[in-house]
Amino acid sequence: MKYAEQNGYKTAGLCRECYIDGIWNKESEEDWLTEIQLPIG
């Protein structure tokens, strides 16, 4: 959200999370990866 605000983007709805890597394929929590997607309008 901070990046969007600082770069002049206006959100157009709720964000969603996409879990790329997690407990199912990575042993260490440090390797988990979540992508946050914001609709821009």
PDBQT receptor file of N, H, CA, C and O in Angstrom, charges set to zero:
ATOM      1  N   MET A   1       0.821  -1.183   0.000  1.00  0.00    +0.000 N 
ATOM      2  CA  MET A   1       0.000   0.000   0.000  1.00  0.00    +0.000 C 
ATOM      3  C   MET A   1       0.872   1.257   0.000  1.00  0.00    +0.000 C 
ATOM      4  O   MET A   1       0.574   2.237  -0.683  1.00  0.00    +0.000 OA
ATOM      5  N   LYS A   2       1.929   1.209   0.762  1.00  0.00    +0.000 N 
ATOM      6  H   LYS A   2       2.171   0.413   1.317  1.00  0.00    +0.000 HD
ATOM      7  CA  LYS A   2       2.817   2.375   0.829  1.00  0.00    +0.000 C 
ATOM      8  C   LYS A   2       3.423   2.659  -0.547  1.00  0.00    +0.000 C 
ATOM      9  O   LYS A   2       3.482   3.811  -0.976  1.00  0.00    +0.000 OA
ATOM     10  N   TYR A   3       3.870   1.608  -1.236  1.00  0.00    +0.000 N 
ATOM     11  H   TYR A   3       3.821   0.672  -0.887  1.00  0.00    +0.000 HD
ATOM     12  CA  TYR A   3       4.451   1.787  -2.574  1.00  0.00    +0.000 C 
ATOM     13  C   TYR A   3       3.422   2.415  -3.511  1.00  0.00    +0.000 C 
ATOM     14  O   TYR A   3       3.738   3.350  -4.246  1.00  0.00    +0.000 OA
ATOM     15  N   ALA A   4       2.196   1.904  -3.486  1.00  0.00    +0.000 N 
ATOM     16  H   ALA A   4       1.939   1.144  -2.888  1.00  0.00    +0.000 HD
ATOM     17  CA  ALA A   4       1.148   2.424  -4.365  1.00  0.00    +0.000 C 
ATOM     18  C   ALA A   4       0.908   3.903  -4.090  1.00  0.00    +0.000 C 
ATOM     19  O   ALA A   4       0.839   4.707  -5.020  1.00  0.00    +0.000 OA
ATOM     20  N   GLU A   5       0.781   4.262  -2.822  1.00  0.00    +0.000 N 
ATOM     21  H   GLU A   5       0.837   3.609  -2.067  1.00  0.00    +0.000 HD
ATOM     22  CA  GLU A   5       0.539   5.664  -2.464  1.00  0.00    +0.000 C 
ATOM     23  C   GLU A   5       1.703   6.560  -2.874  1.00  0.00    +0.000 C 
ATOM     24  O   GLU A   5       1.489   7.650  -3.406  1.00  0.00    +0.000 OA
ATOM     25  N   GLN A   6       2.930   6.111  -2.631  1.00  0.00    +0.000 N 
ATOM     26  H   GLN A   6       3.104   5.226  -2.199  1.00  0.00    +0.000 HD
ATOM     27  CA  GLN A   6       4.100   6.924  -2.940  1.00  0.00    +0.000 C 
ATOM     28  C   GLN A   6       4.317   7.100  -4.438  1.00  0.00    +0.000 C 
ATOM     29  O   GLN A   6       5.012   8.025  -4.859  1.00  0.00    +0.000 OA
ATOM     30  N   ASN A   7       3.730   6.222  -5.244  1.00  0.00    +0.000 N 
ATOM     31  H   ASN A   7       3.165   5.470  -4.902  1.00  0.00    +0.000 HD
ATOM     32  CA  ASN A   7       3.923   6.285  -6.685  1.00  0.00    +0.000 C 
ATOM     33  C   ASN A   7       2.668   6.714  -7.443  1.00  0.00    +0.000 C 
ATOM     34  O   ASN A   7       2.574   6.530  -8.657  1.00  0.00    +0.000 OA
ATOM     35  N   GLY A   8       1.712   7.282  -6.724  1.00  0.00    +0.000 N 
ATOM     36  H   GLY A   8       1.788   7.431  -5.739  1.00  0.00    +0.000 HD
ATOM     37  CA  GLY A   8       0.539   7.871  -7.358  1.00  0.00    +0.000 C 
ATOM     38  C   GLY A   8      -0.526   6.898  -7.819  1.00  0.00    +0.000 C 
ATOM     39  O   GLY A   8      -1.392   7.273  -8.611  1.00  0.00    +0.000 OA
ATOM     40  N   TYR A   9      -0.492   5.662  -7.352  1.00  0.00    +0.000 N 
ATOM     41  H   TYR A   9       0.211   5.357  -6.710  1.00  0.00    +0.000 HD
ATOM     42  CA  TYR A   9      -1.510   4.683  -7.730  1.00  0.00    +0.000 C 
ATOM     43  C   TYR A   9      -2.704   4.792  -6.789  1.00  0.00    +0.000 C 
ATOM     44  O   TYR A   9      -2.541   5.022  -5.591  1.00  0.00    +0.000 OA
ATOM     45  N   LYS A  10      -3.893   4.626  -7.334  1.00  0.00    +0.000 N 
ATOM     46  H   LYS A  10      -4.025   4.439  -8.307  1.00  0.00    +0.000 HD
ATOM     47  CA  LYS A  10      -5.121   4.604  -6.549  1.00  0.00    +0.000 C 
ATOM     48  C   LYS A  10      -5.695   3.191  -6.619  1.00  0.00    +0.000 C 
ATOM     49  O   LYS A  10      -5.919   2.656  -7.705  1.00  0.00    +0.000 OA
ATOM     50  N   THR A  11      -5.929   2.600  -5.461  1.00  0.00    +0.000 N 
ATOM     51  H   THR A  11      -5.747   3.035  -4.579  1.00  0.00    +0.000 HD
ATOM     52  CA  THR A  11      -6.476   1.244  -5.461  1.00  0.00    +0.000 C 
ATOM     53  C   THR A  11      -7.960   1.283  -5.797  1.00  0.00    +0.000 C 
ATOM     54  O   THR A  11      -8.651   2.262  -5.516  1.00  0.00    +0.000 OA
ATOM     55  N   ALA A  12      -8.433   0.206  -6.400  1.00  0.00    +0.000 N 
ATOM     56  H   ALA A  12      -7.871  -0.590  -6.629  1.00  0.00    +0.000 HD
ATOM     57  CA  ALA A  12      -9.818   0.149  -6.868  1.00  0.00    +0.000 C 
ATOM     58  C   ALA A  12     -10.535  -1.080  -6.316  1.00  0.00    +0.000 C 
ATOM     59  O   ALA A  12     -11.344  -1.696  -7.009  1.00  0.00    +0.000 OA
ATOM     60  N   GLY A  13     -10.244  -1.422  -5.103  1.00  0.00    +0.000 N 
ATOM     61  H   GLY A  13      -9.587  -0.921  -4.540  1.00  0.00    +0.000 HD
ATOM     62  CA  GLY A  13     -10.884  -2.587  -4.493  1.00  0.00    +0.000 C 
ATOM     63  C   GLY A  13      -9.971  -3.232  -3.482  1.00  0.00    +0.000 C 
ATOM     64  O   GLY A  13      -8.967  -2.657  -3.061  1.00  0.00    +0.000 OA
ATOM     65  N   LEU A  14     -10.334  -4.429  -3.105  1.00  0.00    +0.000 N 
ATOM     66  H   LEU A  14     -11.149  -4.896  -3.447  1.00  0.00    +0.000 HD
ATOM     67  CA  LEU A  14      -9.576  -5.160  -2.098  1.00  0.00    +0.000 C 
ATOM     68  C   LEU A  14      -8.368  -5.856  -2.710  1.00  0.00    +0.000 C 
ATOM     69  O   LEU A  14      -8.389  -6.255  -3.874  1.00  0.00    +0.000 OA
ATOM     70  N   CYS A  15      -7.319  -5.995  -1.911  1.00  0.00    +0.000 N 
ATOM     71  H   CYS A  15      -7.302  -5.671  -0.965  1.00  0.00    +0.000 HD
ATOM     72  CA  CYS A  15      -6.132  -6.709  -2.384  1.00  0.00    +0.000 C 
ATOM     73  C   CYS A  15      -6.345  -8.211  -2.213  1.00  0.00    +0.000 C 
ATOM     74  O   CYS A  15      -7.269  -8.643  -1.524  1.00  0.00    +0.000 OA
ATOM     75  N   ARG A  16      -5.486  -8.991  -2.842  1.00  0.00    +0.000 N 
ATOM     76  H   ARG A  16      -4.736  -8.640  -3.402  1.00  0.00    +0.000 HD
ATOM     77  CA  ARG A  16      -5.521 -10.441  -2.655  1.00  0.00    +0.000 C 
ATOM     78  C   ARG A  16      -4.098 -10.946  -2.506  1.00  0.00    +0.000 C 
ATOM     79  O   ARG A  16      -3.144 -10.314  -2.958  1.00  0.00    +0.000 OA
ATOM     80  N   GLU A  17      -3.975 -12.093  -1.867  1.00  0.00    +0.000 N 
ATOM     81  H   GLU A  17      -4.750 -12.607  -1.499  1.00  0.00    +0.000 HD
ATOM     82  CA  GLU A  17      -2.678 -12.708  -1.615  1.00  0.00    +0.000 C 
ATOM     83  C   GLU A  17      -2.548 -13.979  -2.437  1.00  0.00    +0.000 C 
ATOM     84  O   GLU A  17      -3.462 -14.804  -2.466  1.00  0.00    +0.000 OA
ATOM     85  N   CYS A  18      -1.423 -14.135  -3.097  1.00  0.00    +0.000 N 
ATOM     86  H   CYS A  18      -0.681 -13.465  -3.073  1.00  0.00    +0.000 HD
ATOM     87  CA  CYS A  18      -1.115 -15.363  -3.838  1.00  0.00    +0.000 C 
ATOM     88  C   CYS A  18       0.104 -15.992  -3.175  1.00  0.00    +0.000 C 
ATOM     89  O   CYS A  18       1.174 -15.386  -3.119  1.00  0.00    +0.000 OA
ATOM     90  N   TYR A  19      -0.065 -17.190  -2.683  1.00  0.00    +0.000 N 
ATOM     91  H   TYR A  19      -0.934 -17.682  -2.728  1.00  0.00    +0.000 HD
ATOM     92  CA  TYR A  19       1.016 -17.877  -1.993  1.00  0.00    +0.000 C 
ATOM     93  C   TYR A  19       1.850 -18.645  -3.011  1.00  0.00    +0.000 C 
ATOM     94  O   TYR A  19       1.408 -19.661  -3.547  1.00  0.00    +0.000 OA
ATOM     95  N   ILE A  20       3.042 -18.160  -3.269  1.00  0.00    +0.000 N 
ATOM     96  H   ILE A  20       3.401 -17.335  -2.833  1.00  0.00    +0.000 HD
ATOM     97  CA  ILE A  20       3.928 -18.728  -4.278  1.00  0.00    +0.000 C 
ATOM     98  C   ILE A  20       4.707 -19.908  -3.696  1.00  0.00    +0.000 C 
ATOM     99  O   ILE A  20       4.718 -20.994  -4.275  1.00  0.00    +0.000 OA
ATOM    100  N   ASP A  21       5.350 -19.693  -2.565  1.00  0.00    +0.000 N 
ATOM    101  H   ASP A  21       5.341 -18.810  -2.095  1.00  0.00    +0.000 HD
ATOM    102  CA  ASP A  21       6.100 -20.739  -1.866  1.00  0.00    +0.000 C 
ATOM    103  C   ASP A  21       5.671 -20.734  -0.414  1.00  0.00    +0.000 C 
ATOM    104  O   ASP A  21       5.435 -19.676   0.169  1.00  0.00    +0.000 OA
ATOM    105  N   GLY A  22       5.570 -21.920   0.170  1.00  0.00    +0.000 N 
ATOM    106  H   GLY A  22       5.761 -22.780  -0.304  1.00  0.00    +0.000 HD
ATOM    107  CA  GLY A  22       5.157 -22.011   1.569  1.00  0.00    +0.000 C 
ATOM    108  C   GLY A  22       5.559 -23.338   2.171  1.00  0.00    +0.000 C 
ATOM    109  O   GLY A  22       6.489 -23.998   1.707  1.00  0.00    +0.000 OA
ATOM    110  N   ILE A  23       4.846 -23.714   3.209  1.00  0.00    +0.000 N 
ATOM    111  H   ILE A  23       4.091 -23.177   3.586  1.00  0.00    +0.000 HD
ATOM    112  CA  ILE A  23       5.164 -24.919   3.966  1.00  0.00    +0.000 C 
ATOM    113  C   ILE A  23       5.128 -26.176   3.092  1.00  0.00    +0.000 C 
ATOM    114  O   ILE A  23       5.803 -27.161   3.392  1.00  0.00    +0.000 OA
ATOM    115  N   TRP A  24       4.342 -26.143   2.012  1.00  0.00    +0.000 N 
ATOM    116  H   TRP A  24       3.794 -25.343   1.768  1.00  0.00    +0.000 HD
ATOM    117  CA  TRP A  24       4.204 -27.302   1.133  1.00  0.00    +0.000 C 
ATOM    118  C   TRP A  24       5.434 -27.571   0.269  1.00  0.00    +0.000 C 
ATOM    119  O   TRP A  24       5.606 -28.693  -0.209  1.00  0.00    +0.000 OA
ATOM    120  N   ASN A  25       6.302 -26.566   0.053  1.00  0.00    +0.000 N 
ATOM    121  H   ASN A  25       6.162 -25.655   0.441  1.00  0.00    +0.000 HD
ATOM    122  CA  ASN A  25       7.458 -26.814  -0.818  1.00  0.00    +0.000 C 
ATOM    123  C   ASN A  25       8.768 -26.195  -0.330  1.00  0.00    +0.000 C 
ATOM    124  O   ASN A  25       9.795 -26.345  -0.993  1.00  0.00    +0.000 OA
ATOM    125  N   LYS A  26       8.759 -25.510   0.804  1.00  0.00    +0.000 N 
ATOM    126  H   LYS A  26       7.925 -25.388   1.342  1.00  0.00    +0.000 HD
ATOM    127  CA  LYS A  26       9.986 -24.905   1.350  1.00  0.00    +0.000 C 
ATOM    128  C   LYS A  26      10.101 -25.279   2.829  1.00  0.00    +0.000 C 
ATOM    129  O   LYS A  26       9.133 -25.174   3.582  1.00  0.00    +0.000 OA
ATOM    130  N   GLU A  27      11.281 -25.712   3.230  1.00  0.00    +0.000 N 
ATOM    131  H   GLU A  27      12.067 -25.797   2.618  1.00  0.00    +0.000 HD
ATOM    132  CA  GLU A  27      11.471 -26.118   4.623  1.00  0.00    +0.000 C 
ATOM    133  C   GLU A  27      11.587 -24.931   5.571  1.00  0.00    +0.000 C 
ATOM    134  O   GLU A  27      11.101 -24.999   6.700  1.00  0.00    +0.000 OA
ATOM    135  N   SER A  28      12.211 -23.859   5.140  1.00  0.00    +0.000 N 
ATOM    136  H   SER A  28      12.605 -23.804   4.223  1.00  0.00    +0.000 HD
ATOM    137  CA  SER A  28      12.448 -22.709   6.001  1.00  0.00    +0.000 C 
ATOM    138  C   SER A  28      11.416 -21.605   5.734  1.00  0.00    +0.000 C 
ATOM    139  O   SER A  28      11.106 -21.299   4.583  1.00  0.00    +0.000 OA
ATOM    140  N   GLU A  29      10.894 -21.019   6.804  1.00  0.00    +0.000 N 
ATOM    141  H   GLU A  29      11.146 -21.267   7.739  1.00  0.00    +0.000 HD
ATOM    142  CA  GLU A  29       9.955 -19.902   6.651  1.00  0.00    +0.000 C 
ATOM    143  C   GLU A  29      10.594 -18.734   5.912  1.00  0.00    +0.000 C 
ATOM    144  O   GLU A  29       9.896 -17.961   5.256  1.00  0.00    +0.000 OA
ATOM    145  N   GLU A  30      11.897 -18.599   6.010  1.00  0.00    +0.000 N 
ATOM    146  H   GLU A  30      12.464 -19.227   6.543  1.00  0.00    +0.000 HD
ATOM    147  CA  GLU A  30      12.594 -17.513   5.321  1.00  0.00    +0.000 C 
ATOM    148  C   GLU A  30      12.472 -17.625   3.805  1.00  0.00    +0.000 C 
ATOM    149  O   GLU A  30      12.647 -16.630   3.102  1.00  0.00    +0.000 OA
ATOM    150  N   ASP A  31      12.176 -18.810   3.291  1.00  0.00    +0.000 N 
ATOM    151  H   ASP A  31      12.034 -19.618   3.862  1.00  0.00    +0.000 HD
ATOM    152  CA  ASP A  31      12.045 -19.028   1.853  1.00  0.00    +0.000 C 
ATOM    153  C   ASP A  31      10.611 -18.919   1.356  1.00  0.00    +0.000 C 
ATOM    154  O   ASP A  31      10.368 -19.009   0.153  1.00  0.00    +0.000 OA
ATOM    155  N   TRP A  32       9.661 -18.727   2.259  1.00  0.00    +0.000 N 
ATOM    156  H   TRP A  32       9.858 -18.653   3.237  1.00  0.00    +0.000 HD
ATOM    157  CA  TRP A  32       8.267 -18.590   1.849  1.00  0.00    +0.000 C 
ATOM    158  C   TRP A  32       8.100 -17.279   1.079  1.00  0.00    +0.000 C 
ATOM    159  O   TRP A  32       8.787 -16.296   1.357  1.00  0.00    +0.000 OA
ATOM    160  N   LEU A  33       7.188 -17.275   0.117  1.00  0.00    +0.000 N 
ATOM    161  H   LEU A  33       6.630 -18.074  -0.108  1.00  0.00    +0.000 HD
ATOM    162  CA  LEU A  33       6.975 -16.090  -0.710  1.00  0.00    +0.000 C 
ATOM    163  C   LEU A  33       5.486 -15.890  -0.940  1.00  0.00    +0.000 C 
ATOM    164  O   LEU A  33       4.786 -16.799  -1.386  1.00  0.00    +0.000 OA
ATOM    165  N   THR A  34       5.015 -14.699  -0.633  1.00  0.00    +0.000 N 
ATOM    166  H   THR A  34       5.584 -13.960  -0.271  1.00  0.00    +0.000 HD
ATOM    167  CA  THR A  34       3.627 -14.321  -0.868  1.00  0.00    +0.000 C 
ATOM    168  C   THR A  34       3.605 -13.088  -1.744  1.00  0.00    +0.000 C 
ATOM    169  O   THR A  34       4.329 -12.125  -1.492  1.00  0.00    +0.000 OA
ATOM    170  N   GLU A  35       2.775 -13.115  -2.773  1.00  0.00    +0.000 N 
ATOM    171  H   GLU A  35       2.186 -13.898  -2.978  1.00  0.00    +0.000 HD
ATOM    172  CA  GLU A  35       2.605 -11.965  -3.666  1.00  0.00    +0.000 C 
ATOM    173  C   GLU A  35       1.319 -11.258  -3.285  1.00  0.00    +0.000 C 
ATOM    174  O   GLU A  35       0.267 -11.888  -3.180  1.00  0.00    +0.000 OA
ATOM    175  N   ILE A  36       1.398  -9.952  -3.077  1.00  0.00    +0.000 N 
ATOM    176  H   ILE A  36       2.252  -9.440  -3.162  1.00  0.00    +0.000 HD
ATOM    177  CA  ILE A  36       0.218  -9.140  -2.776  1.00  0.00    +0.000 C 
ATOM    178  C   ILE A  36      -0.187  -8.414  -4.054  1.00  0.00    +0.000 C 
ATOM    179  O   ILE A  36       0.625  -7.716  -4.661  1.00  0.00    +0.000 OA
ATOM    180  N   GLN A  37      -1.438  -8.581  -4.458  1.00  0.00    +0.000 N 
ATOM    181  H   GLN A  37      -2.097  -9.148  -3.965  1.00  0.00    +0.000 HD
ATOM    182  CA  GLN A  37      -1.915  -7.963  -5.698  1.00  0.00    +0.000 C 
ATOM    183  C   GLN A  37      -2.973  -6.911  -5.355  1.00  0.00    +0.000 C 
ATOM    184  O   GLN A  37      -3.915  -7.179  -4.609  1.00  0.00    +0.000 OA
ATOM    185  N   LEU A  38      -2.798  -5.710  -5.914  1.00  0.00    +0.000 N 
ATOM    186  H   LEU A  38      -2.033  -5.492  -6.520  1.00  0.00    +0.000 HD
ATOM    187  CA  LEU A  38      -3.722  -4.608  -5.699  1.00  0.00    +0.000 C 
ATOM    188  C   LEU A  38      -4.390  -4.238  -7.014  1.00  0.00    +0.000 C 
ATOM    189  O   LEU A  38      -3.700  -4.002  -8.006  1.00  0.00    +0.000 OA
ATOM    190  N   PRO A  39      -5.715  -4.181  -7.043  1.00  0.00    +0.000 N 
ATOM    191  CA  PRO A  39      -6.378  -3.672  -8.244  1.00  0.00    +0.000 C 
ATOM    192  C   PRO A  39      -6.174  -2.162  -8.327  1.00  0.00    +0.000 C 
ATOM    193  O   PRO A  39      -6.383  -1.452  -7.344  1.00  0.00    +0.000 OA
ATOM    194  N   ILE A  40      -5.777  -1.683  -9.466  1.00  0.00    +0.000 N 
ATOM    195  H   ILE A  40      -5.608  -2.260 -10.265  1.00  0.00    +0.000 HD
ATOM    196  CA  ILE A  40      -5.507  -0.258  -9.670  1.00  0.00    +0.000 C 
ATOM    197  C   ILE A  40      -6.562   0.312 -10.613  1.00  0.00    +0.000 C 
ATOM    198  O   ILE A  40      -6.880  -0.270 -11.650  1.00  0.00    +0.000 OA
ATOM    199  N   GLY A  41      -7.083   1.447 -10.227  1.00  0.00    +0.000 N 
ATOM    200  H   GLY A  41      -6.825   1.920  -9.385  1.00  0.00    +0.000 HD
ATOM    201  CA  GLY A  41      -8.130   2.047 -11.062  1.00  0.00    +0.000 C 
ATOM    202  C   GLY A  41      -7.862   3.481 -11.381  1.00  0.00    +0.000 C 
ATOM    203  O   GLY A  41      -8.655   4.118 -12.075  1.00  0.00    +0.000 OA
TER     204      GLY A  41
